[in-house]
Every structure is written in structure tokens, then in C-alpha cells.
Amino acid sequence: MITVAVYDTRPYDRQYLERSPGSEQLQWRFHEFRLNLQTAISANGCQAVCVFVNDRLDRPCLEALAQVGVKLLALRCAGFNNVDLVAAKEFNIPVVRVPAYSPHAVAEHAVALLLALNRKLHRAYNRVRELNFSLNGLVGFDLFGKTVGIVGTGRIGRITAQIFRGFETRVLAYDPFPAADWARQCNVEYTDLHTLLAQSDVVSLHVPLLPETRTVLSVPATRWMMSKTFFISGLFPMIFEKSYSLLSSRLRY
């Protein structure tokens, strides 16, 4: 029987993994702590490890895993920026990941964040709890007729764009690899990043964390944005960490 060490787990991780098809053929070891060089010894006796976004699989950690006999690294996420793939290949540890991480759920959540921000639901909730039903400071705007910019049109970005089209917004998109057929079908306009940031009332980021995307929202790029643009991101904060101070001054909240 294959023994799998699962790191950074929560009760729902254990619930779904133990109920998944074929789980009876595996012996699970669930750990709440994260996997890194200091905790790699806990994988001793396991043939595979299952990790999440905050586990750190750098060269020293992978070397330690190889030394205790780990033969497979499984990521229960789509991103793999926390894994040294070169070192994994060197230590002969195959790396597998989730090809599509609940794209509809992530897209719907991004839109929900915008609606909560625009309609100030977080403030309204606290105010109503105090029996204050005043609308002062809680009025948002209609998405109808506004321009929404989608940066990155992978699975999640495309679904997000389609949801925004349902609000009868104009949707602009930027991606180095445009999906032209999809754009024509969904009435989405591809454009350059400068134009998207300059014309969008709402900007939604949907790109992976790669060396090329770390500067997608650089300081010069943020200056193109309209004053007080709504900015929605379900991404790694490192993508816009260098422009955060300037970006925060231009956000509506």
C-alpha cells in the first residue's frame, strides 16, 4: 500500500481525500503543519507527498525528501511556483498538479468580491447589526454599461469575462495568447494592456505567478489606470507587490 503524507491540511481536505475514489488503496498521513526543509523528515516512510500553495519545495527540501524515499510530489493546486522543478527532476521526483482548479468557483468569487466592494456589503453588514439602516456612504454604481478589463484569459479569466457580459458590461481582455474564437463568440474585445488599464472601470487579474507576470502591474502600468478604478485580484500578492503603494492610492477602496 502506498503511504501519502499530506501537508497544510484542514478538516475539509481530509474529508474529501478520504472519500475520493481509490483512497482505500492509500494510507494517509495528515499533517496540519507545512512542508519545508525543517519538516521534510516527517515524510520518512512515505512514497508520495501531497502539498498546497504555502508549502516550500525548494532544492534543500526536495533533496531531503529524496533521501527519505519520496517518489512523487502531488500538488493539490494549479500553481507550482513554490516548487523547484529543476531540482525535482534532478532528484527524480515527478511533480503532478491540478490542471483546472475550480475555475467557475474562482471566477464567481472574483465577481462576488467586486459586488461586495461596490455595494459596500461589508460596511452595510456591520451597520445593520447595530440597527442602523442609513444608506449614507453605502451607495455603489450599476455595472451595466461599465467597462471591465480582464487581464489573463485562461479558464478562470474567460469564465469571469462571460459572467461580466451577463451584467451587460463592455469587456476588454489582454493576454499574450488571445483566444480569438472565444472572444468573437462572447463579444469580448482583445486589446493591449495600456488601453485596457486606461479604459476600464474595473480590472480583474487572472494570471499565474511566473517571472513574466511578476511585473504585469508595474509602477508605469498603474499610472495608465483611471482614477479610482476598482481592482479585483484572486492572485498571488507578489504579482503587484512592487506597485502596491501607488496602486493603493488609485483604488476606490
C-alpha positions as CSV (number, residue, x, y, z in Angstrom):
1,M,0.0,0.0,0.0
2,I,1.3,3.5,-0.9
3,T,1.7,5.9,2.0
4,V,1.0,9.5,1.3
5,A,1.9,12.4,3.6
6,V,-0.5,15.4,3.2
7,Y,0.7,18.8,4.4
8,D,-1.0,22.0,5.4
9,T,-4.3,20.2,5.8
10,R,-7.7,21.3,7.0
11,P,-10.7,19.2,8.0
12,Y,-12.2,19.6,4.6
13,D,-9.0,18.3,2.9
14,R,-9.1,15.1,4.9
15,Q,-12.9,14.7,4.4
16,Y,-12.6,14.9,0.6
17,L,-9.4,12.9,0.2
18,E,-10.6,10.0,2.3
19,R,-13.9,9.9,0.3
20,S,-12.2,10.1,-3.2
21,P,-12.3,7.1,-5.5
22,G,-9.3,4.8,-4.8
23,S,-8.5,6.3,-1.4
24,E,-8.8,2.9,0.2
25,Q,-5.7,1.9,-1.7
26,L,-3.7,4.6,0.1
27,Q,-2.5,5.1,3.6
28,W,-2.9,8.7,4.6
29,R,-0.7,10.7,7.0
30,F,-2.4,14.1,7.5
31,H,-0.3,17.0,8.9
32,E,-1.5,20.4,9.7
33,F,2.0,21.9,9.5
34,R,3.6,23.0,6.2
35,L,6.2,21.1,4.3
36,N,9.7,22.6,4.1
37,L,13.3,21.6,4.9
38,Q,12.7,21.5,8.6
39,T,9.6,19.3,8.4
40,A,10.7,17.1,5.4
41,I,11.8,14.3,7.8
42,S,8.1,13.7,8.6
43,A,7.8,12.2,5.1
44,N,10.1,9.3,6.1
45,G,8.4,6.0,5.1
46,C,6.1,7.7,2.6
47,Q,6.2,7.1,-1.2
48,A,4.4,10.4,-2.0
49,V,3.7,13.8,-0.5
50,C,0.7,16.0,-1.2
51,V,1.2,19.7,-0.8
52,F,-0.5,23.1,-1.1
53,V,0.4,26.6,-2.1
54,N,2.2,27.6,1.1
55,D,4.5,24.6,1.3
56,R,8.0,25.3,0.3
57,L,9.6,22.8,-2.1
58,D,13.0,24.3,-2.7
59,R,16.1,22.4,-3.5
60,P,17.1,21.6,0.1
61,C,13.6,20.3,0.9
62,L,13.4,18.2,-2.3
63,E,16.8,16.7,-1.5
64,A,15.7,15.8,2.0
65,L,12.5,14.2,0.5
66,A,14.6,12.2,-1.9
67,Q,16.8,10.9,0.9
68,V,13.8,9.6,2.8
69,G,12.5,7.8,-0.2
70,V,9.7,10.0,-1.6
71,K,9.0,9.1,-5.2
72,L,6.1,11.5,-6.1
73,L,5.2,15.1,-5.4
74,A,1.5,15.9,-5.8
75,L,0.2,19.5,-5.7
76,R,-3.5,20.0,-4.8
77,C,-3.4,23.3,-6.6
78,A,-2.8,24.6,-10.1
79,G,0.2,26.9,-9.3
80,F,3.7,25.4,-9.0
81,N,5.8,28.5,-8.3
82,N,6.7,27.1,-4.9
83,V,8.4,24.1,-6.4
84,D,12.0,24.0,-7.7
85,L,11.2,21.9,-10.8
86,V,14.8,21.7,-11.9
87,A,15.8,20.2,-8.6
88,A,12.8,17.8,-8.6
89,K,13.9,16.5,-12.0
90,E,17.5,16.2,-10.7
91,F,16.3,14.1,-7.7
92,N,14.0,12.1,-9.9
93,I,10.8,13.2,-8.2
94,P,7.9,13.6,-10.6
95,V,5.6,16.5,-10.0
96,V,1.9,16.5,-10.7
97,R,-0.7,19.2,-10.2
98,V,-4.4,20.1,-10.6
99,P,-4.9,21.1,-14.2
100,A,-8.0,23.2,-13.6
101,Y,-8.6,24.5,-10.0
102,S,-12.4,25.0,-9.8
103,P,-12.4,27.7,-12.5
104,H,-16.1,28.5,-12.1
105,A,-15.8,28.8,-8.3
106,V,-12.8,31.2,-8.5
107,A,-14.5,33.3,-11.3
108,E,-17.7,33.6,-9.3
109,H,-15.8,34.5,-6.2
110,A,-14.0,37.3,-8.0
111,V,-17.3,38.7,-9.2
112,A,-18.7,38.4,-5.7
113,L,-15.7,40.4,-4.3
114,L,-16.5,43.2,-6.8
115,L,-20.2,43.2,-5.8
116,A,-19.4,43.3,-2.1
117,L,-16.9,46.1,-2.7
118,N,-19.1,48.2,-5.0
119,R,-22.2,47.8,-2.9
120,K,-20.2,48.1,0.4
121,L,-21.8,44.9,1.8
122,H,-19.1,44.6,4.5
123,R,-19.9,48.0,5.9
124,A,-23.7,47.5,5.5
125,Y,-23.5,44.2,7.4
126,N,-21.8,45.9,10.4
127,R,-24.1,48.9,10.3
128,V,-27.3,46.8,10.2
129,R,-26.2,44.7,13.2
130,E,-26.3,48.0,15.1
131,L,-29.8,48.7,13.8
132,N,-28.5,51.5,11.7
133,F,-30.3,51.3,8.3
134,S,-28.9,54.5,6.8
135,L,-27.7,54.4,3.2
136,N,-25.2,57.2,3.7
137,G,-21.8,56.1,2.3
138,L,-23.2,52.8,1.1
139,V,-24.4,53.6,-2.4
140,G,-22.5,51.9,-5.2
141,F,-22.9,52.1,-9.0
142,D,-24.5,49.9,-11.7
143,L,-22.2,47.6,-13.5
144,F,-24.5,47.9,-16.6
145,G,-22.7,49.9,-19.3
146,K,-19.3,50.0,-17.5
147,T,-16.1,48.7,-19.0
148,V,-14.4,45.7,-17.3
149,G,-10.8,44.7,-18.1
150,I,-9.8,41.0,-17.8
151,V,-6.0,40.5,-17.6
152,G,-5.4,36.9,-18.5
153,T,-7.9,34.8,-20.4
154,G,-7.2,31.3,-19.2
155,R,-10.0,29.2,-17.9
156,I,-10.8,31.4,-15.0
157,G,-10.4,34.7,-16.9
158,R,-12.7,33.6,-19.7
159,I,-15.4,32.5,-17.3
160,T,-15.1,35.8,-15.4
161,A,-15.4,37.7,-18.6
162,Q,-18.6,35.8,-19.5
163,I,-20.1,36.5,-16.2
164,F,-19.4,40.2,-16.6
165,R,-21.0,40.1,-20.1
166,G,-24.2,38.9,-18.3
167,F,-24.2,42.3,-16.5
168,E,-24.2,43.9,-19.9
169,T,-20.8,45.4,-19.5
170,R,-18.2,46.1,-22.2
171,V,-15.4,43.6,-21.6
172,L,-11.8,44.2,-22.7
173,A,-9.2,41.5,-22.4
174,Y,-5.4,41.3,-22.5
175,D,-3.4,38.1,-23.0
176,P,-0.2,37.3,-24.8
177,F,-2.1,34.3,-26.4
178,P,-5.5,35.6,-27.3
179,A,-8.4,33.2,-27.7
180,A,-9.9,34.8,-30.8
181,D,-12.7,32.4,-31.5
182,W,-13.9,32.6,-27.9
183,A,-13.7,36.4,-27.9
184,R,-15.8,36.7,-31.1
185,Q,-18.4,34.2,-29.7
186,C,-18.7,36.1,-26.3
187,N,-18.3,39.6,-27.7
188,V,-15.1,40.3,-25.8
189,E,-12.6,42.8,-27.2
190,Y,-8.8,42.0,-27.0
191,T,-6.6,45.0,-26.7
192,D,-3.1,45.9,-25.3
193,L,-2.6,46.3,-21.6
194,H,-2.2,50.1,-21.8
195,T,-5.6,50.5,-23.4
196,L,-7.2,48.1,-21.0
197,L,-6.0,49.8,-17.9
198,A,-6.8,53.3,-19.3
199,Q,-10.4,52.5,-20.3
200,S,-11.6,50.0,-17.6
201,D,-13.8,50.9,-14.7
202,V,-13.0,47.5,-13.2
203,V,-9.8,45.5,-13.7
204,S,-9.7,41.8,-12.8
205,L,-6.4,39.9,-12.8
206,H,-6.3,36.2,-13.7
207,V,-2.7,35.3,-14.5
208,P,-0.3,32.7,-13.0
209,L,2.7,33.6,-10.9
210,L,5.6,33.4,-13.4
211,P,8.7,35.5,-13.9
212,E,6.9,37.2,-16.8
213,T,3.9,38.1,-14.8
214,R,5.6,39.5,-11.7
215,T,5.7,42.9,-13.4
216,V,2.4,42.8,-15.3
217,L,1.2,45.5,-13.0
218,S,4.3,47.6,-12.8
219,V,4.5,51.1,-11.5
220,P,4.4,52.6,-15.0
221,A,1.4,50.4,-15.9
222,T,-0.6,51.6,-12.8
223,R,-0.3,55.2,-14.0
224,W,-2.4,54.3,-17.0
225,M,-5.3,53.3,-14.9
226,M,-8.3,55.7,-14.5
227,S,-8.5,57.4,-11.1
228,K,-10.3,55.2,-8.6
229,T,-10.5,52.1,-10.7
230,F,-12.0,49.1,-9.0
231,F,-9.2,46.4,-8.8
232,I,-10.1,42.7,-8.2
233,S,-7.4,40.0,-7.9
234,G,-7.6,36.4,-6.9
235,L,-3.9,36.1,-7.4
236,F,-0.6,35.9,-5.5
237,P,0.1,39.3,-4.0
238,M,3.7,39.1,-5.3
239,I,2.4,40.0,-8.8
240,F,1.7,43.6,-7.7
241,E,3.9,44.0,-4.6
242,K,6.3,46.4,-6.4
243,S,3.4,48.7,-7.4
244,Y,1.2,48.3,-4.3
245,S,1.9,51.8,-2.8
246,L,1.0,53.6,-6.0
247,L,-1.9,51.2,-6.8
248,S,-3.5,51.6,-3.4
249,S,-3.7,55.3,-3.9
250,R,-5.6,54.8,-7.1
251,L,-8.1,52.2,-5.9
252,R,-11.6,53.1,-5.0
253,Y,-11.1,51.3,-1.6
